[in-house]
Amino acid sequence: MEVLLISLVVIAAIAFLSTWIGQKLRARKGEVEEEPVAEPMEECCGAHEICETDILNKMSEEIIYYEDEELDAYKNFEENDYNDDQIDEFREVLYSLKEKEIAGWMRSLELRKIELPSAIKSEVVFMLVK
């Protein structure tokens, strides 16, 4: 058992030293490549998949319908103006979407000037983040 433990420590030390020596030699030769630093997005929510998807979707100005043409009736509504039946219409469409379609649906609503009911927003965020 002691031999195994000593062997593992020796192997780890050799790996550490060889990596360290290799970096020093490359630094002397000027071969060290600096990692590009990614600039933070101005309005990033912190969940990269959402932000990256949002950027890609914002590039497109084409309105894509997700079998939700009936939601056009809610153009220019405020998020708190919806009654329970109207909220259920949004919920019905939301839960019929595939996970990867949700961000596109959000973009479609944005282009159509349809604001999500406040009750649905938290559900959408939860579905996007999970």
Kinemage of the C-alpha trace (Angstrom):
@kinemage 1
@onewidth
@group {chain A} dominant
@subgroup {mainchain}
@vectorlist {calphas} color= white
{ca met a 1} P 0.000 0.000 0.000
{ca glu a 2} L 2.812 2.384 0.881
{ca val a 3} L 4.565 1.587 -2.389
{ca leu a 4} L 1.423 2.497 -4.342
{ca leu a 5} L 1.035 5.786 -2.480
{ca ile a 6} L 4.688 6.701 -2.978
{ca ser a 7} L 4.414 5.808 -6.687
{ca leu a 8} L 1.399 8.082 -7.141
{ca val a 9} L 3.177 10.982 -5.407
{ca val a 10} L 6.264 10.502 -7.577
{ca ile a 11} L 4.186 10.359 -10.789
{ca ala a 12} L 2.306 13.531 -9.780
{ca ala a 13} L 5.584 15.308 -9.007
{ca ile a 14} L 7.067 14.294 -12.362
{ca ala a 15} L 3.953 15.512 -14.207
{ca phe a 16} L 4.028 18.823 -12.348
{ca leu a 17} L 7.725 19.380 -12.979
{ca ser a 18} L 7.543 18.487 -16.667
{ca thr a 19} L 4.631 20.880 -17.179
{ca trp a 20} L 6.347 23.656 -15.267
{ca ile a 21} L 9.662 23.183 -17.108
{ca gly a 22} L 7.858 23.069 -20.468
{ca gln a 23} L 6.101 26.370 -19.748
{ca lys a 24} L 9.368 28.017 -18.740
{ca leu a 25} L 11.101 26.841 -21.916
{ca arg a 26} L 8.243 28.076 -24.115
{ca ala a 27} L 8.248 31.426 -22.311
{ca arg a 28} L 11.960 31.856 -23.074
{ca lys a 29} L 11.386 31.073 -26.737
{ca gly a 30} L 8.440 33.471 -26.926
{ca glu a 31} L 5.999 30.727 -27.827
{ca val a 32} L 3.552 31.481 -25.054
{ca glu a 33} L 0.139 32.157 -26.495
{ca glu a 34} L -2.099 34.401 -24.512
{ca glu a 35} L -5.666 33.288 -24.095
{ca pro a 36} L -8.055 35.753 -25.724
{ca val a 37} L -10.130 37.463 -23.069
{ca ala a 38} L -13.824 37.407 -23.843
{ca glu a 39} L -15.407 40.787 -23.352
{ca pro a 40} L -18.513 40.669 -21.190
{ca met a 41} L -21.749 41.397 -22.955
{ca glu a 42} L -23.348 44.668 -21.977
{ca glu a 43} L -26.740 43.263 -21.026
{ca cys a 44} L -25.943 39.644 -20.242
{ca cys a 45} L -28.200 37.891 -17.781
{ca gly a 46} L -25.419 35.558 -16.659
{ca ala a 47} L -26.722 32.420 -18.318
{ca his a 48} L -24.593 32.129 -21.451
{ca glu a 49} L -26.843 29.819 -23.398
{ca ile a 50} L -29.690 32.261 -23.070
{ca cys a 51} L -27.584 35.285 -23.985
{ca glu a 52} L -25.932 33.591 -26.940
{ca thr a 53} L -29.260 32.325 -28.217
{ca asp a 54} L -30.737 35.768 -27.736
{ca ile a 55} L -27.965 37.379 -29.784
{ca leu a 56} L -28.445 34.906 -32.618
{ca asn a 57} L -32.197 35.397 -32.603
{ca lys a 58} L -31.903 39.189 -32.584
{ca met a 59} L -29.928 39.035 -35.806
{ca ser a 60} L -33.010 37.759 -37.575
{ca glu a 61} L -35.878 40.147 -38.177
{ca glu a 62} L -38.045 37.435 -39.749
{ca ile a 63} L -41.161 36.645 -37.753
{ca ile a 64} L -41.611 32.921 -37.252
{ca tyr a 65} L -44.968 31.646 -36.046
{ca tyr a 66} L -45.137 28.675 -33.679
{ca glu a 67} L -48.789 27.861 -34.349
{ca asp a 68} L -49.622 30.858 -32.181
{ca glu a 69} L -51.293 33.261 -34.613
{ca glu a 70} L -54.114 33.795 -32.086
{ca leu a 71} L -51.649 35.621 -29.831
{ca asp a 72} L -51.475 38.475 -32.359
{ca ala a 73} L -54.701 39.729 -30.754
{ca tyr a 74} L -52.589 40.740 -27.732
{ca lys a 75} L -50.334 43.125 -29.606
{ca asn a 76} L -49.442 46.156 -27.446
{ca phe a 77} L -50.950 44.672 -24.255
{ca glu a 78} L -49.043 45.375 -21.038
{ca glu a 79} L -47.735 42.403 -19.041
{ca asn a 80} L -50.317 42.925 -16.281
{ca asp a 81} L -53.333 43.474 -18.591
{ca tyr a 82} L -54.056 39.772 -19.171
{ca asn a 83} L -56.859 37.801 -17.525
{ca asp a 84} L -56.542 34.123 -16.556
{ca asp a 85} L -57.962 32.772 -19.828
{ca gln a 86} L -55.544 34.869 -21.871
{ca ile a 87} L -52.628 33.743 -19.713
{ca asp a 88} L -53.686 30.141 -20.329
{ca glu a 89} L -53.488 30.755 -24.096
{ca phe a 90} L -49.828 31.753 -23.729
{ca arg a 91} L -49.179 28.825 -21.387
{ca glu a 92} L -50.742 26.410 -23.896
{ca val a 93} L -48.376 27.570 -26.640
{ca leu a 94} L -45.370 27.606 -24.292
{ca tyr a 95} L -45.833 24.017 -23.157
{ca ser a 96} L -46.362 22.804 -26.720
{ca leu a 97} L -42.886 24.067 -27.722
{ca lys a 98} L -39.692 22.060 -27.725
{ca glu a 99} L -37.032 23.365 -25.341
{ca lys a 100} L -34.868 24.678 -28.183
{ca glu a 101} L -37.814 26.599 -29.697
{ca ile a 102} L -38.565 28.725 -26.634
{ca ala a 103} L -35.945 31.413 -27.343
{ca gly a 104} L -37.144 31.701 -30.942
{ca trp a 105} L -40.737 31.993 -29.767
{ca met a 106} L -39.725 34.774 -27.395
{ca arg a 107} L -38.042 36.592 -30.287
{ca ser a 108} L -41.136 36.087 -32.439
{ca leu a 109} L -43.336 37.639 -29.749
{ca glu a 110} L -40.909 40.545 -29.402
{ca leu a 111} L -40.968 41.248 -33.147
{ca arg a 112} L -44.769 41.068 -33.115
{ca lys a 113} L -44.863 43.520 -30.157
{ca ile a 114} L -46.572 40.980 -27.919
{ca glu a 115} L -45.499 41.181 -24.305
{ca leu a 116} L -45.605 38.030 -22.213
{ca pro a 117} L -47.953 38.041 -19.243
{ca ser a 118} L -46.008 38.551 -16.031
{ca ala a 119} L -47.262 35.189 -14.718
{ca ile a 120} L -45.629 33.381 -17.660
{ca lys a 121} L -42.249 35.165 -17.575
{ca ser a 122} L -40.946 33.237 -14.577
{ca glu a 123} L -42.005 29.934 -16.172
{ca val a 124} L -40.146 30.836 -19.365
{ca val a 125} L -36.982 31.778 -17.471
{ca phe a 126} L -37.137 28.518 -15.530
{ca met a 127} L -37.513 26.510 -18.738
{ca leu a 128} L -34.607 28.314 -20.420
{ca val a 129} L -32.211 27.991 -17.498
{ca lys a 130} L -32.747 24.330 -16.632
